[in-house]
Amino acid sequence: MLYLGPVIFGFLIGFVVGIRVRNTSSINLTIGSYVIIFLVALIIAWQSGPYPFFNDVPISTSFLSAAIGLIVGNVIKKIISKTQ
């Protein structure tokens, strides 16, 4: 059984951080870089393993959802900043 609490809170925290991060350098992230970031986050989540007493899946679902929230928040911030 998947515990939704850590997944939802991880996504929300990642989303807020993704929106609040400022781009102070001239580095532009492409779709390929987002894929690489997601794959690295997946490997880190796999190596972290589930938190104690969470035996639903063999990965850290909260870390993975926070990484997804970070990417989603960053993409939404870029979309909003282009329309203004």
PyMOL Python script that loads the backbone (N, CA, C, O; Angstrom):
from pymol import cmd

cmd.read_pdbstr("""\
ATOM      1  N   MET A   1       0.834  -1.173   0.000  1.00  0.00           N
ATOM      2  CA  MET A   1       0.000   0.000   0.000  1.00  0.00           C
ATOM      3  C   MET A   1       0.889   1.250   0.000  1.00  0.00           C
ATOM      4  O   MET A   1       1.829   1.352   0.787  1.00  0.00           O
ATOM      5  N   LEU A   2       0.585   2.178  -0.873  1.00  0.00           N
ATOM      6  CA  LEU A   2       1.353   3.407  -1.000  1.00  0.00           C
ATOM      7  C   LEU A   2       0.827   4.451  -0.020  1.00  0.00           C
ATOM      8  O   LEU A   2      -0.361   4.774  -0.024  1.00  0.00           O
ATOM      9  N   TYR A   3       1.711   4.970   0.809  1.00  0.00           N
ATOM     10  CA  TYR A   3       1.335   6.024   1.746  1.00  0.00           C
ATOM     11  C   TYR A   3       1.374   7.356   1.012  1.00  0.00           C
ATOM     12  O   TYR A   3       2.421   7.747   0.498  1.00  0.00           O
ATOM     13  N   LEU A   4       0.255   8.052   0.958  1.00  0.00           N
ATOM     14  CA  LEU A   4       0.154   9.274   0.172  1.00  0.00           C
ATOM     15  C   LEU A   4       0.666  10.511   0.905  1.00  0.00           C
ATOM     16  O   LEU A   4       0.962  11.519   0.263  1.00  0.00           O
ATOM     17  N   GLY A   5       0.775  10.463   2.198  1.00  0.00           N
ATOM     18  CA  GLY A   5       1.238  11.624   2.962  1.00  0.00           C
ATOM     19  C   GLY A   5       2.622  12.094   2.540  1.00  0.00           C
ATOM     20  O   GLY A   5       2.777  13.260   2.177  1.00  0.00           O
ATOM     21  N   PRO A   6       3.642  11.225   2.576  1.00  0.00           N
ATOM     22  CA  PRO A   6       4.976  11.661   2.165  1.00  0.00           C
ATOM     23  C   PRO A   6       5.043  12.061   0.689  1.00  0.00           C
ATOM     24  O   PRO A   6       5.815  12.947   0.321  1.00  0.00           O
ATOM     25  N   VAL A   7       4.248  11.422  -0.146  1.00  0.00           N
ATOM     26  CA  VAL A   7       4.259  11.751  -1.566  1.00  0.00           C
ATOM     27  C   VAL A   7       3.684  13.152  -1.795  1.00  0.00           C
ATOM     28  O   VAL A   7       4.259  13.947  -2.539  1.00  0.00           O
ATOM     29  N   ILE A   8       2.569  13.448  -1.165  1.00  0.00           N
ATOM     30  CA  ILE A   8       1.923  14.753  -1.345  1.00  0.00           C
ATOM     31  C   ILE A   8       2.782  15.867  -0.750  1.00  0.00           C
ATOM     32  O   ILE A   8       2.996  16.892  -1.397  1.00  0.00           O
ATOM     33  N   PHE A   9       3.274  15.680   0.466  1.00  0.00           N
ATOM     34  CA  PHE A   9       4.088  16.717   1.087  1.00  0.00           C
ATOM     35  C   PHE A   9       5.421  16.891   0.365  1.00  0.00           C
ATOM     36  O   PHE A   9       5.913  18.013   0.248  1.00  0.00           O
ATOM     37  N   GLY A  10       6.007  15.813  -0.116  1.00  0.00           N
ATOM     38  CA  GLY A  10       7.239  15.926  -0.893  1.00  0.00           C
ATOM     39  C   GLY A  10       7.020  16.716  -2.170  1.00  0.00           C
ATOM     40  O   GLY A  10       7.842  17.559  -2.531  1.00  0.00           O
ATOM     41  N   PHE A  11       5.903  16.446  -2.864  1.00  0.00           N
ATOM     42  CA  PHE A  11       5.604  17.177  -4.087  1.00  0.00           C
ATOM     43  C   PHE A  11       5.350  18.653  -3.795  1.00  0.00           C
ATOM     44  O   PHE A  11       5.830  19.522  -4.522  1.00  0.00           O
ATOM     45  N   LEU A  12       4.597  18.939  -2.733  1.00  0.00           N
ATOM     46  CA  LEU A  12       4.307  20.334  -2.401  1.00  0.00           C
ATOM     47  C   LEU A  12       5.566  21.114  -2.046  1.00  0.00           C
ATOM     48  O   LEU A  12       5.737  22.249  -2.490  1.00  0.00           O
ATOM     49  N   ILE A  13       6.437  20.522  -1.261  1.00  0.00           N
ATOM     50  CA  ILE A  13       7.683  21.200  -0.894  1.00  0.00           C
ATOM     51  C   ILE A  13       8.565  21.388  -2.124  1.00  0.00           C
ATOM     52  O   ILE A  13       9.149  22.458  -2.300  1.00  0.00           O
ATOM     53  N   GLY A  14       8.674  20.375  -2.973  1.00  0.00           N
ATOM     54  CA  GLY A  14       9.445  20.508  -4.205  1.00  0.00           C
ATOM     55  C   GLY A  14       8.854  21.543  -5.140  1.00  0.00           C
ATOM     56  O   GLY A  14       9.592  22.278  -5.796  1.00  0.00           O
ATOM     57  N   PHE A  15       7.530  21.612  -5.211  1.00  0.00           N
ATOM     58  CA  PHE A  15       6.858  22.579  -6.065  1.00  0.00           C
ATOM     59  C   PHE A  15       7.123  24.004  -5.597  1.00  0.00           C
ATOM     60  O   PHE A  15       7.417  24.884  -6.406  1.00  0.00           O
ATOM     61  N   VAL A  16       7.019  24.227  -4.296  1.00  0.00           N
ATOM     62  CA  VAL A  16       7.262  25.566  -3.747  1.00  0.00           C
ATOM     63  C   VAL A  16       8.714  25.977  -3.970  1.00  0.00           C
ATOM     64  O   VAL A  16       8.981  27.118  -4.348  1.00  0.00           O
ATOM     65  N   VAL A  17       9.641  25.072  -3.741  1.00  0.00           N
ATOM     66  CA  VAL A  17      11.050  25.389  -3.959  1.00  0.00           C
ATOM     67  C   VAL A  17      11.310  25.626  -5.447  1.00  0.00           C
ATOM     68  O   VAL A  17      12.086  26.515  -5.796  1.00  0.00           O
ATOM     69  N   GLY A  18      10.683  24.857  -6.323  1.00  0.00           N
ATOM     70  CA  GLY A  18      10.860  25.047  -7.758  1.00  0.00           C
ATOM     71  C   GLY A  18      10.350  26.382  -8.242  1.00  0.00           C
ATOM     72  O   GLY A  18      10.921  26.964  -9.164  1.00  0.00           O
ATOM     73  N   ILE A  19       9.292  26.877  -7.644  1.00  0.00           N
ATOM     74  CA  ILE A  19       8.770  28.192  -8.020  1.00  0.00           C
ATOM     75  C   ILE A  19       9.643  29.307  -7.453  1.00  0.00           C
ATOM     76  O   ILE A  19       9.829  30.335  -8.103  1.00  0.00           O
ATOM     77  N   ARG A  20      10.174  29.119  -6.264  1.00  0.00           N
ATOM     78  CA  ARG A  20      10.917  30.181  -5.586  1.00  0.00           C
ATOM     79  C   ARG A  20      12.379  30.278  -6.006  1.00  0.00           C
ATOM     80  O   ARG A  20      13.011  31.297  -5.729  1.00  0.00           O
ATOM     81  N   VAL A  21      12.943  29.275  -6.657  1.00  0.00           N
ATOM     82  CA  VAL A  21      14.350  29.311  -7.047  1.00  0.00           C
ATOM     83  C   VAL A  21      14.543  30.363  -8.128  1.00  0.00           C
ATOM     84  O   VAL A  21      13.811  30.396  -9.117  1.00  0.00           O
ATOM     85  N   ARG A  22      15.518  31.207  -7.932  1.00  0.00           N
ATOM     86  CA  ARG A  22      15.808  32.257  -8.909  1.00  0.00           C
ATOM     87  C   ARG A  22      16.907  31.792  -9.844  1.00  0.00           C
ATOM     88  O   ARG A  22      17.851  31.115  -9.436  1.00  0.00           O
ATOM     89  N   ASN A  23      16.769  32.163 -11.091  1.00  0.00           N
ATOM     90  CA  ASN A  23      17.783  31.822 -12.086  1.00  0.00           C
ATOM     91  C   ASN A  23      18.772  32.979 -12.156  1.00  0.00           C
ATOM     92  O   ASN A  23      18.557  33.940 -12.894  1.00  0.00           O
ATOM     93  N   THR A  24      19.865  32.888 -11.383  1.00  0.00           N
ATOM     94  CA  THR A  24      20.841  33.970 -11.336  1.00  0.00           C
ATOM     95  C   THR A  24      21.935  33.798 -12.373  1.00  0.00           C
ATOM     96  O   THR A  24      22.730  34.715 -12.580  1.00  0.00           O
ATOM     97  N   SER A  25      21.995  32.665 -13.020  1.00  0.00           N
ATOM     98  CA  SER A  25      23.021  32.452 -14.034  1.00  0.00           C
ATOM     99  C   SER A  25      22.370  32.414 -15.404  1.00  0.00           C
ATOM    100  O   SER A  25      21.148  32.492 -15.529  1.00  0.00           O
ATOM    101  N   SER A  26      23.184  32.297 -16.407  1.00  0.00           N
ATOM    102  CA  SER A  26      22.673  32.266 -17.778  1.00  0.00           C
ATOM    103  C   SER A  26      22.472  30.836 -18.267  1.00  0.00           C
ATOM    104  O   SER A  26      22.393  30.602 -19.473  1.00  0.00           O
ATOM    105  N   ILE A  27      22.391  29.890 -17.358  1.00  0.00           N
ATOM    106  CA  ILE A  27      22.198  28.492 -17.723  1.00  0.00           C
ATOM    107  C   ILE A  27      20.722  28.263 -18.024  1.00  0.00           C
ATOM    108  O   ILE A  27      19.863  28.530 -17.183  1.00  0.00           O
ATOM    109  N   ASN A  28      20.435  27.773 -19.209  1.00  0.00           N
ATOM    110  CA  ASN A  28      19.064  27.453 -19.589  1.00  0.00           C
ATOM    111  C   ASN A  28      18.910  25.937 -19.616  1.00  0.00           C
ATOM    112  O   ASN A  28      19.659  25.243 -20.303  1.00  0.00           O
ATOM    113  N   LEU A  29      17.945  25.431 -18.874  1.00  0.00           N
ATOM    114  CA  LEU A  29      17.713  23.994 -18.830  1.00  0.00           C
ATOM    115  C   LEU A  29      16.832  23.581 -20.005  1.00  0.00           C
ATOM    116  O   LEU A  29      15.799  24.194 -20.273  1.00  0.00           O
ATOM    117  N   THR A  30      17.258  22.543 -20.690  1.00  0.00           N
ATOM    118  CA  THR A  30      16.501  22.016 -21.816  1.00  0.00           C
ATOM    119  C   THR A  30      15.731  20.783 -21.362  1.00  0.00           C
ATOM    120  O   THR A  30      15.837  20.359 -20.212  1.00  0.00           O
ATOM    121  N   ILE A  31      14.963  20.222 -22.271  1.00  0.00           N
ATOM    122  CA  ILE A  31      14.200  19.005 -21.937  1.00  0.00           C
ATOM    123  C   ILE A  31      15.153  17.861 -21.604  1.00  0.00           C
ATOM    124  O   ILE A  31      14.875  17.063 -20.709  1.00  0.00           O
ATOM    125  N   GLY A  32      16.258  17.779 -22.308  1.00  0.00           N
ATOM    126  CA  GLY A  32      17.244  16.732 -22.031  1.00  0.00           C
ATOM    127  C   GLY A  32      17.838  16.845 -20.635  1.00  0.00           C
ATOM    128  O   GLY A  32      18.084  15.834 -19.976  1.00  0.00           O
ATOM    129  N   SER A  33      18.068  18.068 -20.187  1.00  0.00           N
ATOM    130  CA  SER A  33      18.616  18.237 -18.840  1.00  0.00           C
ATOM    131  C   SER A  33      17.587  17.876 -17.775  1.00  0.00           C
ATOM    132  O   SER A  33      17.946  17.359 -16.718  1.00  0.00           O
ATOM    133  N   TYR A  34      16.299  18.145 -18.046  1.00  0.00           N
ATOM    134  CA  TYR A  34      15.262  17.720 -17.108  1.00  0.00           C
ATOM    135  C   TYR A  34      15.181  16.194 -17.033  1.00  0.00           C
ATOM    136  O   TYR A  34      14.949  15.636 -15.960  1.00  0.00           O
ATOM    137  N   VAL A  35      15.371  15.526 -18.162  1.00  0.00           N
ATOM    138  CA  VAL A  35      15.368  14.054 -18.173  1.00  0.00           C
ATOM    139  C   VAL A  35      16.545  13.521 -17.368  1.00  0.00           C
ATOM    140  O   VAL A  35      16.386  12.577 -16.594  1.00  0.00           O
ATOM    141  N   ILE A  36      17.716  14.110 -17.537  1.00  0.00           N
ATOM    142  CA  ILE A  36      18.906  13.677 -16.779  1.00  0.00           C
ATOM    143  C   ILE A  36      18.701  13.911 -15.284  1.00  0.00           C
ATOM    144  O   ILE A  36      19.043  13.053 -14.470  1.00  0.00           O
ATOM    145  N   ILE A  37      18.147  15.065 -14.919  1.00  0.00           N
ATOM    146  CA  ILE A  37      17.882  15.359 -13.504  1.00  0.00           C
ATOM    147  C   ILE A  37      16.902  14.338 -12.930  1.00  0.00           C
ATOM    148  O   ILE A  37      17.087  13.863 -11.810  1.00  0.00           O
ATOM    149  N   PHE A  38      15.858  13.999 -13.694  1.00  0.00           N
ATOM    150  CA  PHE A  38      14.889  13.005 -13.229  1.00  0.00           C
ATOM    151  C   PHE A  38      15.533  11.629 -13.067  1.00  0.00           C
ATOM    152  O   PHE A  38      15.259  10.934 -12.088  1.00  0.00           O
ATOM    153  N   LEU A  39      16.381  11.226 -14.009  1.00  0.00           N
ATOM    154  CA  LEU A  39      17.036   9.916 -13.905  1.00  0.00           C
ATOM    155  C   LEU A  39      17.983   9.860 -12.711  1.00  0.00           C
ATOM    156  O   LEU A  39      18.046   8.844 -12.019  1.00  0.00           O
ATOM    157  N   VAL A  40      18.713  10.934 -12.466  1.00  0.00           N
ATOM    158  CA  VAL A  40      19.601  10.971 -11.298  1.00  0.00           C
ATOM    159  C   VAL A  40      18.782  10.933 -10.010  1.00  0.00           C
ATOM    160  O   VAL A  40      19.165  10.263  -9.052  1.00  0.00           O
ATOM    161  N   ALA A  41      17.655  11.651  -9.982  1.00  0.00           N
ATOM    162  CA  ALA A  41      16.781  11.613  -8.797  1.00  0.00           C
ATOM    163  C   ALA A  41      16.210  10.220  -8.590  1.00  0.00           C
ATOM    164  O   ALA A  41      16.060   9.774  -7.453  1.00  0.00           O
ATOM    165  N   LEU A  42      15.890   9.527  -9.681  1.00  0.00           N
ATOM    166  CA  LEU A  42      15.389   8.158  -9.574  1.00  0.00           C
ATOM    167  C   LEU A  42      16.452   7.224  -9.004  1.00  0.00           C
ATOM    168  O   LEU A  42      16.139   6.365  -8.179  1.00  0.00           O
ATOM    169  N   ILE A  43      17.691   7.379  -9.428  1.00  0.00           N
ATOM    170  CA  ILE A  43      18.784   6.557  -8.894  1.00  0.00           C
ATOM    171  C   ILE A  43      19.011   6.854  -7.414  1.00  0.00           C
ATOM    172  O   ILE A  43      19.210   5.934  -6.619  1.00  0.00           O
ATOM    173  N   ILE A  44      18.983   8.130  -7.042  1.00  0.00           N
ATOM    174  CA  ILE A  44      19.157   8.492  -5.629  1.00  0.00           C
ATOM    175  C   ILE A  44      18.012   7.949  -4.786  1.00  0.00           C
ATOM    176  O   ILE A  44      18.233   7.453  -3.681  1.00  0.00           O
ATOM    177  N   ALA A  45      16.780   8.041  -5.306  1.00  0.00           N
ATOM    178  CA  ALA A  45      15.627   7.511  -4.575  1.00  0.00           C
ATOM    179  C   ALA A  45      15.731   6.002  -4.425  1.00  0.00           C
ATOM    180  O   ALA A  45      15.349   5.458  -3.388  1.00  0.00           O
ATOM    181  N   TRP A  46      16.237   5.321  -5.436  1.00  0.00           N
ATOM    182  CA  TRP A  46      16.397   3.867  -5.366  1.00  0.00           C
ATOM    183  C   TRP A  46      17.443   3.501  -4.317  1.00  0.00           C
ATOM    184  O   TRP A  46      17.248   2.567  -3.540  1.00  0.00           O
ATOM    185  N   GLN A  47      18.562   4.244  -4.297  1.00  0.00           N
ATOM    186  CA  GLN A  47      19.622   3.944  -3.340  1.00  0.00           C
ATOM    187  C   GLN A  47      19.225   4.334  -1.912  1.00  0.00           C
ATOM    188  O   GLN A  47      19.699   3.723  -0.954  1.00  0.00           O
ATOM    189  N   SER A  48      18.368   5.337  -1.761  1.00  0.00           N
ATOM    190  CA  SER A  48      17.925   5.736  -0.420  1.00  0.00           C
ATOM    191  C   SER A  48      17.027   4.686   0.210  1.00  0.00           C
ATOM    192  O   SER A  48      17.078   4.454   1.418  1.00  0.00           O
ATOM    193  N   GLY A  49      16.215   4.061  -0.608  1.00  0.00           N
ATOM    194  CA  GLY A  49      15.301   3.046  -0.101  1.00  0.00           C
ATOM    195  C   GLY A  49      14.116   3.667   0.609  1.00  0.00           C
ATOM    196  O   GLY A  49      14.067   4.882   0.799  1.00  0.00           O
ATOM    197  N   PRO A  50      13.169   2.847   0.998  1.00  0.00           N
ATOM    198  CA  PRO A  50      11.995   3.385   1.687  1.00  0.00           C
ATOM    199  C   PRO A  50      12.354   3.825   3.102  1.00  0.00           C
ATOM    200  O   PRO A  50      13.288   3.309   3.716  1.00  0.00           O
ATOM    201  N   TYR A  51      11.600   4.777   3.595  1.00  0.00           N
ATOM    202  CA  TYR A  51      11.803   5.206   4.971  1.00  0.00           C
ATOM    203  C   TYR A  51      11.352   4.097   5.906  1.00  0.00           C
ATOM    204  O   TYR A  51      10.643   3.183   5.486  1.00  0.00           O
ATOM    205  N   PRO A  52      11.756   4.168   7.171  1.00  0.00           N
ATOM    206  CA  PRO A  52      11.343   3.120   8.110  1.00  0.00           C
ATOM    207  C   PRO A  52       9.826   2.948   8.155  1.00  0.00           C
ATOM    208  O   PRO A  52       9.077   3.925   8.180  1.00  0.00           O
ATOM    209  N   PHE A  53       9.412   1.755   8.166  1.00  0.00           N
ATOM    210  CA  PHE A  53       8.007   1.331   8.244  1.00  0.00           C
ATOM    211  C   PHE A  53       7.236   1.589   6.950  1.00  0.00           C
ATOM    212  O   PHE A  53       6.036   1.318   6.897  1.00  0.00           O
ATOM    213  N   PHE A  54       7.887   2.102   5.910  1.00  0.00           N
ATOM    214  CA  PHE A  54       7.228   2.267   4.618  1.00  0.00           C
ATOM    215  C   PHE A  54       7.760   1.176   3.696  1.00  0.00           C
ATOM    216  O   PHE A  54       8.827   1.336   3.103  1.00  0.00           O
ATOM    217  N   ASN A  55       7.054   0.103   3.574  1.00  0.00           N
ATOM    218  CA  ASN A  55       7.499  -1.014   2.745  1.00  0.00           C
ATOM    219  C   ASN A  55       6.635  -1.152   1.508  1.00  0.00           C
ATOM    220  O   ASN A  55       6.424  -2.263   1.021  1.00  0.00           O
ATOM    221  N   ASP A  56       6.124  -0.023   0.986  1.00  0.00           N
ATOM    222  CA  ASP A  56       5.234  -0.081  -0.157  1.00  0.00           C
ATOM    223  C   ASP A  56       5.997  -0.334  -1.454  1.00  0.00           C
ATOM    224  O   ASP A  56       5.628  -1.227  -2.216  1.00  0.00           O
ATOM    225  N   VAL A  57       7.029   0.418  -1.712  1.00  0.00           N
ATOM    226  CA  VAL A  57       7.867   0.248  -2.899  1.00  0.00           C
ATOM    227  C   VAL A  57       9.321   0.344  -2.462  1.00  0.00           C
ATOM    228  O   VAL A  57       9.607   0.911  -1.407  1.00  0.00           O
ATOM    229  N   PRO A  58      10.251  -0.199  -3.252  1.00  0.00           N
ATOM    230  CA  PRO A  58      11.654  -0.202  -2.817  1.00  0.00           C
ATOM    231  C   PRO A  58      12.401   1.106  -3.071  1.00  0.00           C
ATOM    232  O   PRO A  58      13.631   1.121  -3.026  1.00  0.00           O
ATOM    233  N   ILE A  59      11.682   2.213  -3.339  1.00  0.00           N
ATOM    234  CA  ILE A  59      12.344   3.498  -3.539  1.00  0.00           C
ATOM    235  C   ILE A  59      11.790   4.514  -2.548  1.00  0.00           C
ATOM    236  O   ILE A  59      10.755   4.290  -1.920  1.00  0.00           O
ATOM    237  N   SER A  60      12.486   5.619  -2.420  1.00  0.00           N
ATOM    238  CA  SER A  60      12.030   6.700  -1.559  1.00  0.00           C
ATOM    239  C   SER A  60      11.017   7.530  -2.335  1.00  0.00           C
ATOM    240  O   SER A  60      11.393   8.379  -3.143  1.00  0.00           O
ATOM    241  N   THR A  61       9.749   7.289  -2.096  1.00  0.00           N
ATOM    242  CA  THR A  61       8.696   7.964  -2.843  1.00  0.00           C
ATOM    243  C   THR A  61       8.637   9.453  -2.523  1.00  0.00           C
ATOM    244  O   THR A  61       8.292  10.253  -3.394  1.00  0.00           O
ATOM    245  N   SER A  62       8.962   9.836  -1.308  1.00  0.00           N
ATOM    246  CA  SER A  62       8.912  11.257  -0.954  1.00  0.00           C
ATOM    247  C   SER A  62      10.027  12.029  -1.655  1.00  0.00           C
ATOM    248  O   SER A  62       9.804  13.156  -2.099  1.00  0.00           O
ATOM    249  N   PHE A  63      11.217  11.450  -1.763  1.00  0.00           N
ATOM    250  CA  PHE A  63      12.306  12.129  -2.457  1.00  0.00           C
ATOM    251  C   PHE A  63      11.999  12.246  -3.947  1.00  0.00           C
ATOM    252  O   PHE A  63      12.234  13.292  -4.552  1.00  0.00           O
ATOM    253  N   LEU A  64      11.481  11.190  -4.528  1.00  0.00           N
ATOM    254  CA  LEU A  64      11.157  11.222  -5.947  1.00  0.00           C
ATOM    255  C   LEU A  64      10.038  12.213  -6.239  1.00  0.00           C
ATOM    256  O   LEU A  64      10.102  12.932  -7.236  1.00  0.00           O
ATOM    257  N   SER A  65       9.023  12.265  -5.397  1.00  0.00           N
ATOM    258  CA  SER A  65       7.945  13.227  -5.631  1.00  0.00           C
ATOM    259  C   SER A  65       8.428  14.656  -5.403  1.00  0.00           C
ATOM    260  O   SER A  65       7.944  15.573  -6.066  1.00  0.00           O
ATOM    261  N   ALA A  66       9.368  14.872  -4.486  1.00  0.00           N
ATOM    262  CA  ALA A  66       9.928  16.210  -4.297  1.00  0.00           C
ATOM    263  C   ALA A  66      10.734  16.633  -5.521  1.00  0.00           C
ATOM    264  O   ALA A  66      10.683  17.797  -5.920  1.00  0.00           O
ATOM    265  N   ALA A  67      11.469  15.715  -6.115  1.00  0.00           N
ATOM    266  CA  ALA A  67      12.224  16.036  -7.333  1.00  0.00           C
ATOM    267  C   ALA A  67      11.273  16.349  -8.489  1.00  0.00           C
ATOM    268  O   ALA A  67      11.528  17.268  -9.267  1.00  0.00           O
ATOM    269  N   ILE A  68      10.189  15.598  -8.604  1.00  0.00           N
ATOM    270  CA  ILE A  68       9.197  15.871  -9.645  1.00  0.00           C
ATOM    271  C   ILE A  68       8.533  17.226  -9.391  1.00  0.00           C
ATOM    272  O   ILE A  68       8.314  17.988 -10.333  1.00  0.00           O
ATOM    273  N   GLY A  69       8.213  17.533  -8.137  1.00  0.00           N
ATOM    274  CA  GLY A  69       7.629  18.826  -7.797  1.00  0.00           C
ATOM    275  C   GLY A  69       8.576  19.975  -8.095  1.00  0.00           C
ATOM    276  O   GLY A  69       8.136  21.042  -8.521  1.00  0.00           O
ATOM    277  N   LEU A  70       9.864  19.775  -7.879  1.00  0.00           N
ATOM    278  CA  LEU A  70      10.861  20.794  -8.183  1.00  0.00           C
ATOM    279  C   LEU A  70      10.895  21.083  -9.679  1.00  0.00           C
ATOM    280  O   LEU A  70      10.934  22.244 -10.087  1.00  0.00           O
ATOM    281  N   ILE A  71      10.880  20.051 -10.485  1.00  0.00           N
ATOM    282  CA  ILE A  71      10.895  20.225 -11.938  1.00  0.00           C
ATOM    283  C   ILE A  71       9.603  20.880 -12.412  1.00  0.00           C
ATOM    284  O   ILE A  71       9.640  21.797 -13.232  1.00  0.00           O
ATOM    285  N   VAL A  72       8.464  20.420 -11.906  1.00  0.00           N
ATOM    286  CA  VAL A  72       7.174  20.991 -12.311  1.00  0.00           C
ATOM    287  C   VAL A  72       7.085  22.460 -11.905  1.00  0.00           C
ATOM    288  O   VAL A  72       6.630  23.290 -12.693  1.00  0.00           O
ATOM    289  N   GLY A  73       7.508  22.786 -10.704  1.00  0.00           N
ATOM    290  CA  GLY A  73       7.484  24.171 -10.255  1.00  0.00           C
ATOM    291  C   GLY A  73       8.375  25.064 -11.091  1.00  0.00           C
ATOM    292  O   GLY A  73       8.003  26.196 -11.402  1.00  0.00           O
ATOM    293  N   ASN A  74       9.551  24.570 -11.460  1.00  0.00           N
ATOM    294  CA  ASN A  74      10.466  25.343 -12.286  1.00  0.00           C
ATOM    295  C   ASN A  74       9.898  25.564 -13.680  1.00  0.00           C
ATOM    296  O   ASN A  74      10.022  26.659 -14.229  1.00  0.00           O
ATOM    297  N   VAL A  75       9.280  24.550 -14.256  1.00  0.00           N
ATOM    298  CA  VAL A  75       8.696  24.682 -15.593  1.00  0.00           C
ATOM    299  C   VAL A  75       7.516  25.650 -15.570  1.00  0.00           C
ATOM    300  O   VAL A  75       7.384  26.476 -16.473  1.00  0.00           O
ATOM    301  N   ILE A  76       6.665  25.562 -14.563  1.00  0.00           N
ATOM    302  CA  ILE A  76       5.522  26.469 -14.467  1.00  0.00           C
ATOM    303  C   ILE A  76       5.990  27.904 -14.274  1.00  0.00           C
ATOM    304  O   ILE A  76       5.392  28.826 -14.830  1.00  0.00           O
ATOM    305  N   LYS A  77       7.058  28.111 -13.488  1.00  0.00           N
ATOM    306  CA  LYS A  77       7.593  29.455 -13.300  1.00  0.00           C
ATOM    307  C   LYS A  77       8.098  30.016 -14.626  1.00  0.00           C
ATOM    308  O   LYS A  77       7.885  31.192 -14.922  1.00  0.00           O
ATOM    309  N   LYS A  78       8.764  29.187 -15.424  1.00  0.00           N
ATOM    310  CA  LYS A  78       9.242  29.646 -16.726  1.00  0.00           C
ATOM    311  C   LYS A  78       8.091  29.978 -17.659  1.00  0.00           C
ATOM    312  O   LYS A  78       8.163  30.953 -18.407  1.00  0.00           O
ATOM    313  N   ILE A  79       7.041  29.191 -17.629  1.00  0.00           N
ATOM    314  CA  ILE A  79       5.875  29.444 -18.494  1.00  0.00           C
ATOM    315  C   ILE A  79       5.212  30.757 -18.077  1.00  0.00           C
ATOM    316  O   ILE A  79       4.848  31.570 -18.927  1.00  0.00           O
ATOM    317  N   ILE A  80       5.058  30.962 -16.775  1.00  0.00           N
ATOM    318  CA  ILE A  80       4.423  32.192 -16.292  1.00  0.00           C
ATOM    319  C   ILE A  80       5.283  33.413 -16.600  1.00  0.00           C
ATOM    320  O   ILE A  80       4.750  34.462 -16.963  1.00  0.00           O
ATOM    321  N   SER A  81       6.598  33.297 -16.463  1.00  0.00           N
ATOM    322  CA  SER A  81       7.469  34.447 -16.705  1.00  0.00           C
ATOM    323  C   SER A  81       7.524  34.807 -18.183  1.00  0.00           C
ATOM    324  O   SER A  81       7.771  35.968 -18.511  1.00  0.00           O
ATOM    325  N   LYS A  82       7.301  33.847 -19.098  1.00  0.00           N
ATOM    326  CA  LYS A  82       7.285  34.151 -20.526  1.00  0.00           C
ATOM    327  C   LYS A  82       6.012  34.870 -20.943  1.00  0.00           C
ATOM    328  O   LYS A  82       6.018  35.628 -21.913  1.00  0.00           O
ATOM    329  N   THR A  83       4.919  34.642 -20.221  1.00  0.00           N
ATOM    330  CA  THR A  83       3.660  35.274 -20.596  1.00  0.00           C
ATOM    331  C   THR A  83       3.555  36.696 -20.053  1.00  0.00           C
ATOM    332  O   THR A  83       2.709  37.466 -20.509  1.00  0.00           O
ATOM    333  N   GLN A  84       4.393  37.054 -19.092  1.00  0.00           N
ATOM    334  CA  GLN A  84       4.288  38.406 -18.512  1.00  0.00           C
ATOM    335  C   GLN A  84       5.114  39.394 -19.269  1.00  0.00           C
ATOM    336  O   GLN A  84       5.141  40.574 -18.919  1.00  0.00           O
TER     337      GLN A  84
END
""", "prot")
cmd.dss("prot")
cmd.show_as("cartoon", "prot")
cmd.util.cbc("prot")
cmd.orient("prot")
